[in-house]
Amino acid sequence: MKESTRNEIVRLYYGGTSMRKIAETLQISRHTVKRVLTEHDGGRSGKSPPSRKKRPSQLDAYEATIRGLLERYPDITSMRVLEELRQEGFSGGYTIVKERVRELRPRRRRKEPVMRFETSPGAQAQMDYSTYTIDFTEEGPRRVQLFSYVLGYSRRQYIRFVERQDFATTIRQHVRAFEHLGGVAATCLYDNMKVVVTDHDGEEPLYNTRFLAFATHYGFRPWACRRRRPQTKGKVERPFYYAETSLLNARTFRSLDHLNEVAAWWLSKVADVRIHRETKQTPLARHQEELPHLVPLPQNPYDTAEVVYRTVNCEGLIAYRGNRYTVPWRSIGQMLPIRITESELIVHGPHLDEIARHRLFPTSISGQTSRREEDRPQEYSHKKHAVLKERFEQLGPSAARFFTALTETRRYGKQEAYKILTLLEAYRCEDLAAALEHAAHHGAYSSTAVERILAIRATPRTALDRLAEREQGHLRSLMNDLPTRPRDTAEYQHLLDGQTSKGTPDGEDATQDDTTIDAEKTEDEPPDAPEQDP
């Protein structure tokens, strides 16, 4: 009621007008007039007006449930409360539940409004992460990251909970989002996460070249928002609150996999089919309008596997993120490339052929070992000896003689041979070969003696040195496979002599020299070889 109406009621009443006449004059009910006069008298006398008797409601029987939900989940929404009450048999509507929740929970302070702008179909998408700590019933409390990709026009989104925000995970989830939505928006907004932006030149972002290569493969443009201004990405920031209140609120989850199963169900059954308050349509229906405007997916998806190098230890194991994985025993001491996919660890040999494949342990698990029966050397003792002998022969004749004496004089010679090969992880091949020759010269046939010699006479190499050696070996193999042999510079001296002869007055020597050049070229190259440019 307006204050002017209240003032008019009081004025007329003290002027001698009856409450019935006041109600007829102001076209309001007599109960309203009586209530205003009672409140006015109570305010003048200092007495509070008598409280109105609360009408009974079918929701009264569920008030204890509502209080319990608010106590356990302070941010629970009225819609989620209604869903929980429906499971207990409540048949009322949403409005009375909303009013009761508002009574039992204090109102929040409103935030300042932000102007929203709309984009055309397929023009823009927004991506971001949000961090949550979830108490899983089987795995215990874990810190997880919620990846979210939202199309600006239709508001349809893709979400998935992951363990980290690194480069491999980010582009892997991008690929899943593109496949889920059937295409790619022309521009995608990001904050200044290191995966996308490596540094800034003033206020200008310097984009990660690896991420730019990924964006080029799918044909979209990354756009880093201005720092400390999350309102720019409001279309992706707001859905995080919706996921918190609708997906995570008042639910328990067994594990991360179970959480993602529920999230996939929630996307298809709740988020995609709700009426969006801005567009007045469901995201799924509006997405059908946007789909023809999205950039089509390439025929071949981007390879999201991560590649690392690991050295095989004396037990035939490689380490990755706190766990160990077996490789064929013949690879002991070698540095091998490892491809890490979302669910597998794939080991490649020196010639890039696949030699082992393991199921990847989750990051929450450490100290475990994944073993394959075919990698165990115990059942192939004779082959094990042959492979070890071959590896020592590759180091030189002295190393081969050392291996023979080691296995003949030492009780556990094969195990010590394994241990010696693992020294290649820290020392160069020539250093190890020299140490074996020195040990054989003095009759010190043991792995301990070789370690002492290397510690005194050699310098350990770093991981970068090992990678550089691998690249140099690869380049040497390429040079050996060249179809045309590089020539010595002395073979080109006659070209200079020919130019000098062409400078003579009569030019006769120049003709003779040109003929000589062609003859020499014919002798060096086979008749059917293509002409080479000097």
C-alpha positions in Angstrom: 0.0 0.0 0.0 1.2 3.5 -0.8 2.0 5.8 2.0 -0.3 8.5 0.6 -3.3 6.0 1.0 -2.3 5.2 4.5 -2.1 8.9 5.3 -5.6 9.5 3.8 -7.1 6.7 5.9 -5.8 8.2 9.1 -6.8 11.7 8.1 -10.4 10.7 7.3 -10.8 8.6 10.4 -9.7 11.4 12.8 -11.9 13.7 10.9 -14.9 11.7 12.0 -15.5 9.5 8.9 -16.5 5.9 9.7 -14.4 3.0 8.5 -17.2 1.9 6.1 -17.3 5.3 4.5 -13.5 5.4 4.2 -13.5 2.1 2.5 -16.2 3.2 0.0 -14.4 6.5 -0.6 -11.0 5.0 -1.2 -12.4 1.8 -2.8 -10.6 -0.5 -0.5 -11.8 -3.2 1.9 -12.9 -2.4 5.5 -10.4 -5.0 6.7 -7.6 -3.0 5.1 -8.8 0.2 6.8 -9.0 -1.5 10.2 -5.5 -3.0 9.8 -4.0 0.4 8.9 -5.7 2.1 11.9 -4.6 -0.6 14.2 -1.0 -0.3 13.1 -1.2 3.4 13.4 -2.5 3.2 17.0 0.1 0.7 17.9 2.9 2.9 16.6 1.6 5.9 18.6 1.2 3.9 21.9 4.3 1.8 21.5 2.4 -1.4 21.5 3.0 -4.0 18.7 -0.1 -4.9 16.8 -1.6 -8.3 17.5 0.0 -10.9 15.2 -2.2 -12.6 12.6 -2.9 -16.2 13.1 -1.0 -18.2 10.5 -3.1 -20.3 8.2 -2.3 -24.0 8.1 -0.5 -25.3 5.0 0.2 -28.7 3.6 3.9 -27.6 3.6 3.9 -27.5 7.4 4.5 -31.2 7.6 7.6 -30.9 5.5 9.1 -27.8 7.3 11.6 -30.0 9.2 12.8 -31.5 5.9 13.3 -28.0 4.5 15.2 -26.8 7.5 17.4 -29.9 7.3 18.2 -29.2 3.6 19.0 -25.6 4.3 21.3 -26.6 7.2 23.2 -29.1 5.1 23.1 -27.1 1.8 22.9 -23.4 2.6 22.8 -22.5 -1.1 20.1 -25.0 -2.2 17.6 -23.5 -4.5 13.8 -23.7 -4.1 13.5 -25.9 -7.2 15.9 -28.4 -5.7 13.9 -28.3 -2.4 10.7 -29.0 -4.4 12.4 -31.9 -6.1 13.4 -33.4 -2.8 9.9 -32.8 -1.2 8.3 -34.5 -4.2 10.2 -37.7 -3.4 8.6 -37.6 0.1 5.1 -37.3 -1.3 4.6 -33.5 -1.4 2.0 -32.6 -4.1 2.0 -28.8 -3.8 3.3 -26.2 -6.2 6.6 -24.3 -6.5 5.3 -20.9 -5.3 4.6 -22.0 -1.7 7.9 -23.8 -1.5 9.7 -20.7 -2.7 7.9 -18.5 -0.1 8.7 -20.9 2.7 12.4 -21.1 1.7 12.5 -17.3 1.6 11.1 -17.1 5.1 13.6 -19.6 6.5 16.6 -18.2 4.8 17.7 -14.5 4.8 17.8 -12.6 1.6 21.1 -11.9 -0.1 22.4 -8.6 -1.1 21.8 -7.9 -4.8 24.7 -7.4 -7.1 24.9 -4.5 -9.5 23.5 -5.4 -12.9 25.8 -5.9 -15.9 24.7 -5.1 -19.4 24.5 -8.2 -21.6 25.2 -8.2 -25.3 24.0 -10.9 -27.8 25.9 -12.4 -30.7 24.8 -13.9 -34.0 24.6 -17.7 -34.5 28.0 -19.4 -34.6 29.9 -16.2 -34.0 31.1 -16.7 -30.4 31.7 -19.2 -27.7 33.1 -18.9 -24.2 35.3 -21.3 -22.2 36.4 -21.4 -18.6 37.3 -23.6 -15.6 35.9 -23.6 -12.1 37.5 -25.4 -9.1 35.5 -27.5 -6.6 36.4 -29.8 -3.7 34.0 -32.7 -3.7 33.7 -35.3 -0.9 33.3 -38.6 -2.9 31.9 -41.5 -0.9 34.4 -44.0 -2.4 37.5 -41.8 -3.1 37.2 -39.2 -0.3 37.6 -35.5 -0.7 39.2 -34.5 -4.1 39.9 -31.3 -5.9 38.4 -31.3 -9.4 38.1 -28.8 -12.2 34.9 -28.2 -14.1 35.5 -27.5 -17.8 32.7 -25.5 -19.5 32.3 -24.5 -23.1 29.2 -22.5 -24.0 27.8 -21.3 -27.4 26.9 -17.6 -27.1 23.8 -17.7 -29.2 22.0 -20.8 -28.2 23.5 -21.1 -24.6 24.0 -24.8 -25.2 27.0 -26.0 -23.2 29.4 -28.9 -22.7 30.8 -29.6 -19.2 33.1 -32.3 -17.8 34.9 -32.6 -14.5 38.6 -33.2 -14.9 41.6 -33.6 -12.6 43.8 -30.7 -13.9 43.9 -27.6 -16.2 47.0 -28.5 -18.1 47.4 -28.1 -21.9 46.7 -31.7 -22.9 43.5 -31.8 -20.8 42.3 -28.4 -22.1 42.6 -29.2 -25.8 41.2 -32.8 -25.2 38.1 -31.3 -23.6 37.8 -28.8 -26.5 37.7 -31.6 -28.9 35.0 -33.3 -26.9 33.0 -30.1 -26.7 33.3 -29.6 -30.5 32.0 -33.1 -31.1 29.2 -32.8 -28.6 28.0 -29.5 -30.2 28.5 -30.6 -33.8 30.8 -27.7 -34.8 33.0 -24.8 -33.7 32.2 -21.2 -33.1 34.2 -18.7 -35.1 35.6 -17.0 -31.9 36.1 -18.2 -28.4 36.6 -16.0 -25.4 39.1 -17.0 -22.7 40.6 -15.5 -19.6 44.4 -15.2 -19.3 45.0 -18.9 -18.5 48.6 -20.1 -19.3 47.3 -22.7 -21.7 46.1 -19.9 -24.0 48.1 -16.8 -23.0 51.8 -17.2 -22.1 52.6 -13.5 -21.4 51.5 -9.9 -22.0 53.1 -7.0 -23.8 51.5 -4.2 -21.8 47.8 -5.0 -22.2 48.3 -7.0 -25.3 48.2 -10.8 -24.8 50.9 -13.1 -26.3 49.2 -16.3 -27.2 50.6 -19.8 -26.7 51.9 -21.0 -30.1 50.8 -24.5 -29.4 47.3 -23.4 -28.7 47.3 -21.3 -31.8 48.2 -24.4 -33.8 45.3 -26.2 -32.3 42.9 -23.3 -33.0 44.1 -23.2 -36.6 43.4 -26.9 -37.0 39.8 -26.3 -36.1 39.4 -22.9 -37.7 38.5 -20.7 -34.8 40.1 -17.6 -33.3 41.0 -17.4 -29.6 40.3 -14.1 -27.9 41.7 -13.3 -24.5 39.5 -11.0 -22.4 40.8 -8.0 -20.5 42.4 -9.0 -17.2 40.4 -8.6 -14.0 37.1 -8.3 -15.8 35.1 -11.6 -15.6 31.9 -9.8 -16.8 33.2 -10.1 -20.3 32.6 -13.8 -20.2 29.2 -13.7 -18.4 27.7 -16.4 -20.6 30.1 -18.9 -19.3 30.5 -17.5 -15.7 26.8 -17.6 -14.9 26.3 -21.3 -15.9 28.8 -22.3 -13.2 26.3 -21.0 -10.6 23.6 -22.9 -12.4 25.7 -26.1 -12.3 26.4 -25.6 -8.6 22.8 -25.1 -7.6 21.2 -27.6 -9.9 23.8 -30.3 -10.5 26.1 -30.4 -7.5 23.6 -29.1 -4.9 22.1 -31.8 -2.5 23.7 -34.7 -4.4 26.4 -37.1 -3.4 28.8 -38.9 -5.8 30.8 -42.1 -5.5 33.7 -41.1 -7.7 34.9 -38.8 -10.4 33.5 -41.2 -13.1 30.2 -41.3 -11.3 30.1 -37.5 -11.2 30.7 -37.2 -14.9 28.0 -39.8 -15.6 25.5 -37.7 -13.6 26.8 -34.5 -15.4 26.1 -36.1 -18.8 22.6 -37.0 -17.7 22.1 -33.5 -16.3 23.1 -31.9 -19.5 20.7 -33.9 -21.6 17.7 -34.1 -19.2 17.9 -30.7 -17.4 20.2 -28.1 -18.9 19.5 -28.6 -22.6 15.7 -28.7 -22.2 15.1 -25.9 -19.7 13.5 -22.6 -20.8 16.4 -20.1 -20.7 15.3 -16.8 -19.1 17.1 -14.6 -21.6 16.3 -16.4 -24.9 12.9 -17.7 -23.8 13.7 -21.0 -25.6 15.4 -24.2 -24.7 19.2 -24.3 -25.5 18.6 -27.5 -27.5 15.9 -25.9 -29.8 18.0 -22.8 -30.2 21.1 -24.9 -31.0 19.3 -26.3 -34.1 19.2 -22.7 -35.4 22.9 -22.1 -34.7 24.2 -25.5 -36.0 24.3 -24.5 -39.7 26.4 -21.4 -38.8 29.1 -23.3 -36.9 32.5 -24.1 -38.4 32.4 -27.8 -39.6 34.7 -30.3 -37.8 37.8 -31.4 -39.7 38.0 -34.9 -41.1 40.9 -35.8 -38.8 40.7 -34.7 -35.2 43.7 -33.0 -33.5 46.1 -35.4 -31.8 45.8 -34.5 -28.2 48.3 -37.1 -26.9 51.2 -35.8 -24.7 54.7 -37.1 -25.6 57.4 -37.5 -22.9 60.7 -39.4 -22.7 61.6 -41.9 -20.0 64.6 -44.1 -19.4 63.9 -47.8 -18.6 65.4 -48.7 -15.2 67.2 -51.9 -14.2 63.9 -53.5 -13.4 62.4 -52.9 -16.8 60.1 -50.1 -15.6 59.4 -46.5 -16.6 58.0 -44.0 -14.2 55.1 -41.6 -14.9 53.3 -39.4 -12.3 54.2 -41.5 -9.3 53.4 -44.9 -10.9 55.5 -47.4 -12.8 54.8 -49.4 -16.0 56.7 -52.4 -17.4 58.3 -52.5 -20.9 60.0 -55.4 -22.7 63.1 -56.4 -20.8 65.3 -55.9 -23.9 64.8 -52.1 -23.6 66.5 -51.7 -20.2 68.8 -48.7 -20.2 67.2 -47.1 -23.3 65.4 -43.7 -23.4 62.1 -44.2 -25.0 59.3 -41.9 -26.2 56.0 -42.3 -24.4 52.6 -41.2 -25.7 50.0 -40.3 -23.0 46.4 -40.3 -24.0 43.4 -39.7 -21.8 43.3 -43.3 -20.7 46.4 -45.1 -21.9 50.2 -45.0 -21.7 51.8 -46.2 -25.0 55.5 -46.9 -25.1 57.4 -46.7 -28.4 60.8 -48.2 -29.3 63.8 -46.5 -30.7 62.4 -46.8 -34.2 59.0 -45.5 -33.0 57.3 -48.9 -33.2 54.8 -49.6 -30.4 56.3 -52.0 -27.8 54.0 -51.7 -24.8 50.5 -50.3 -24.0 49.1 -49.8 -20.4 45.9 -48.6 -18.9 46.8 -45.2 -17.3 46.5 -45.0 -13.5 44.3 -42.0 -12.3 46.2 -39.1 -10.7 44.7 -39.9 -7.4 46.6 -43.2 -7.3 50.4 -43.4 -6.7 53.0 -46.0 -5.9 51.4 -48.7 -8.2 53.0 -50.8 -10.9 51.2 -51.9 -14.1 52.8 -55.2 -15.3 52.4 -57.2 -18.5 53.3 -60.9 -18.5 55.1 -60.6 -21.8 57.5 -58.1 -20.4 58.8 -60.4 -17.7 62.3 -61.8 -18.5 62.3 -64.8 -16.0 60.7 -67.2 -18.5 63.3 -66.3 -21.2 66.6 -66.7 -19.4 68.6 -67.7 -22.5 67.1 -64.8 -24.5 67.8 -62.5 -21.6 71.5 -63.4 -21.8 71.6 -63.0 -25.5 70.0 -59.6 -25.4 72.4 -58.4 -22.6 75.4 -59.7 -24.6 74.1 -57.8 -27.7 73.7 -54.6 -25.8 77.3 -54.8 -24.4 78.7 -55.6 -27.8 77.1 -52.4 -29.1 79.4 -50.5 -26.6 82.6 -52.1 -28.1 84.8 -55.1 -27.9 86.1 -54.2 -24.4 82.5 -54.0 -23.1 81.7 -57.4 -24.7 84.7 -59.0 -22.9 83.7 -57.3 -19.7 80.2 -58.8 -19.9 81.6 -62.3 -20.6 83.9 -62.1 -17.6 81.1 -60.6 -15.4 78.6 -63.3 -16.0 81.3 -66.0 -15.5 82.8 -64.7 -12.3 79.9 -63.1 -10.5 77.0 -65.1 -9.0 74.4 -62.4 -10.0 76.2 -61.3 -13.1 73.1 -60.7 -15.2 71.5 -58.5 -12.5 74.7 -56.5 -12.4 74.8 -56.2 -16.1 71.2 -54.8 -16.0 72.4 -52.3 -13.4 75.4 -51.2 -15.5 73.1 -50.6 -18.6 70.9 -48.3 -16.5 74.0 -46.0 -16.1 73.3 -44.9 -19.6 70.6 -42.8 -18.1 73.2 -40.6 -16.5 76.4 -41.1 -18.6 77.3 -41.0 -22.3 77.9 -44.3 -24.2 81.6 -43.5 -24.8 82.1 -42.7 -21.1 80.5 -46.1 -20.1 82.6 -47.9 -22.7 85.8 -46.3 -21.4 84.8 -47.2 -17.8 84.2 -50.9 -18.8 87.5 -51.0 -20.6 89.3 -49.6 -17.5 87.5 -52.0 -15.2 88.4 -55.0 -17.4 92.0 -53.9 -17.5 92.2 -54.1 -13.7 90.0 -57.1 -13.4 87.3 -55.3 -11.5 84.3 -57.1 -12.8 81.4 -55.6 -10.8 78.8 -52.9 -11.2 80.1 -51.1 -8.1 83.5 -50.8 -9.7 82.1 -49.3 -12.9 80.0 -46.8 -10.9 83.1 -45.7 -9.0 85.1 -45.3 -12.2 82.3 -43.2 -13.8 82.0 -41.0 -10.7 85.7 -40.1 -10.9 86.3 -39.9 -14.6 83.0 -38.9 -16.2 80.5 -36.0 -15.9 76.8 -37.0 -15.7 74.7 -35.7 -18.5 71.3 -33.9 -18.2 68.0 -34.9 -19.8 68.6 -32.2 -22.4 71.9 -33.7 -23.3 70.3 -37.1 -23.9 67.6 -35.6 -26.1 70.3 -33.7 -28.1 72.2 -36.9 -28.7 69.1 -38.6 -29.9 68.4 -35.8 -32.4 72.0 -35.9 -33.6 71.8 -39.6 -34.2 68.6 -39.1 -36.1 70.2 -36.4 -38.3 73.2 -38.6 -39.0 70.8 -41.4 -40.1 69.1 -38.9 -42.4 72.4 -37.8 -43.9 73.4 -41.4 -44.6 70.1 -42.0 -46.4 70.6 -39.0 -48.8 70.3 -40.0 -52.5 73.0 -37.5 -53.5 76.5 -37.5 -51.9 77.6 -34.1 -50.6 80.7 -33.0 -52.7 83.9 -31.5 -51.4 84.4 -27.8 -52.2 87.5 -28.6 -54.2 85.4 -30.3 -56.8 83.8 -26.9 -57.6 87.2 -25.1 -58.3 87.0 -25.8 -62.0 83.8 -23.6 -62.1 85.8 -20.6 -61.0 88.5 -21.5 -63.5 85.9 -21.7 -66.3 84.6 -18.2 -65.4 88.2 -16.9 -65.6 88.7 -18.5 -69.0 85.5 -17.0 -70.3 87.0 -13.6 -69.6 89.8 -14.1 -72.3 89.7 -11.9 -75.4 89.1 -14.7 -78.0 86.9 -17.0 -75.8 88.4 -20.2 -77.1 89.5 -21.5 -73.7 86.1 -20.8 -72.3 84.5 -23.2 -74.8 87.1 -25.9 -73.9 86.5 -25.5 -70.2 82.7 -25.7 -70.5 83.1 -29.0 -72.4 85.4 -30.3 -69.6 82.9 -29.4 -67.0 80.1 -31.3 -68.7 82.3 -34.3 -69.1 83.3 -34.3 -65.4 79.6 -33.9 -64.4 78.6 -36.9 -66.6 81.3 -39.1 -65.0 80.2 -38.2 -61.4 76.5 -38.8 -61.9 74.7 -41.8 -63.4 73.0 -41.3 -66.8 69.5 -41.6 -65.5 70.0 -39.4 -62.5 68.1 -36.0 -62.4 70.1 -32.9 -62.9 71.4 -31.5 -59.7 71.9 -27.8 -59.1 75.4 -27.1 -57.7 
